[in-house]
Amino acid sequence: MDNHNYIISASLQLVPIVSGAKHPYEWIDDVIAIIKASGLPYEVGPFSTSIESDYKSVTELINNINNFLFTQKCPEWVLQVQLQLRSGADMTSNEKTDKYRE
């Protein structure tokens, strides 16, 4: 999918299964810091974080998150990923949610 250059809408949710020495929210805070440092547009929600960018940048971010958790020895985790793509146009979160905002 290297030739998919349109904006995609993604949702990431980290669920630390075994938190180890850190509280689960600390792992989540670390992942949100990685998302913020990526420079990609994002919005933190109570259950997941929404991200928008091109497919390659989003998948690189997912790899970076998993690499971080692995190298920092998070004992076990689930990274739930949802991607919404279009073949020939951008897919933005605002397009899906603007009609519900006041």
C-alpha positions in Angstrom: 0.0 0.0 0.0 3.0 2.3 -0.4 1.1 4.0 -3.3 -1.9 5.0 -1.1 -1.2 8.7 -0.6 -4.6 9.8 0.7 -5.4 10.7 4.3 -6.8 7.8 6.3 -8.7 7.8 9.6 -7.2 5.6 12.3 -8.1 4.8 15.9 -5.6 3.3 18.3 -6.3 1.8 21.7 -3.6 0.4 24.0 -4.7 -2.2 26.5 -1.8 -3.3 28.8 -2.7 -6.8 29.8 0.0 -7.2 32.4 1.3 -3.8 33.5 4.4 -4.9 35.4 6.0 -2.3 37.6 4.1 0.5 35.9 0.4 1.4 36.3 -1.5 0.7 33.0 -2.2 4.5 32.6 1.5 5.1 32.6 2.0 2.9 29.5 -0.9 4.7 27.8 0.6 8.1 28.7 3.9 6.9 27.1 2.1 5.9 23.9 0.2 9.2 23.7 3.6 10.9 24.0 4.9 8.9 21.0 1.8 9.8 19.0 2.3 13.5 19.9 6.0 13.4 19.0 5.1 11.9 15.6 3.6 15.3 14.6 0.6 13.6 13.1 -2.8 15.2 13.8 -4.5 13.3 16.7 -7.3 13.6 19.2 -7.2 11.8 22.6 -10.5 10.3 23.6 -11.5 8.4 26.8 -11.1 5.0 25.1 -8.9 5.5 22.1 -6.9 8.1 20.2 -7.9 9.1 16.7 -5.1 9.9 14.1 -5.2 11.1 10.6 -2.4 10.9 8.1 -1.3 9.0 5.0 -1.2 5.2 5.3 2.6 4.8 5.5 2.9 7.4 8.3 0.1 5.7 10.4 1.6 2.2 10.0 5.1 3.6 10.9 3.6 5.1 14.0 2.0 1.7 14.9 5.4 0.0 14.5 7.1 2.7 16.6 4.5 2.1 19.4 5.0 -1.6 19.4 8.8 -1.3 19.3 8.7 1.1 22.2 6.5 -1.2 24.3 8.8 -4.2 23.5 12.1 -2.4 24.2 10.7 -0.9 27.5 9.6 -4.4 28.5 5.9 -3.9 28.8 5.0 -7.5 29.8 2.0 -7.9 27.5 -0.4 -5.6 25.6 -3.1 -5.4 23.0 -2.9 -2.5 20.5 -6.3 -2.3 18.9 -6.1 -0.6 15.5 -9.0 0.5 13.3 -8.3 2.0 9.9 -10.7 3.5 7.5 -9.4 4.1 4.0 -10.8 5.2 0.6 -9.2 4.1 -2.7 -9.3 7.5 -4.3 -9.9 10.2 -1.7 -9.1 11.4 1.8 -11.0 10.0 4.8 -11.1 12.4 7.7 -12.5 12.2 11.2 -14.2 15.5 10.9 -16.1 14.3 7.9 -17.6 11.5 10.1 -18.2 13.6 13.2 -18.8 17.3 12.3 -22.6 16.8 12.0 -22.7 15.7 15.7 -20.7 18.7 17.1 -22.5 21.8 18.3 
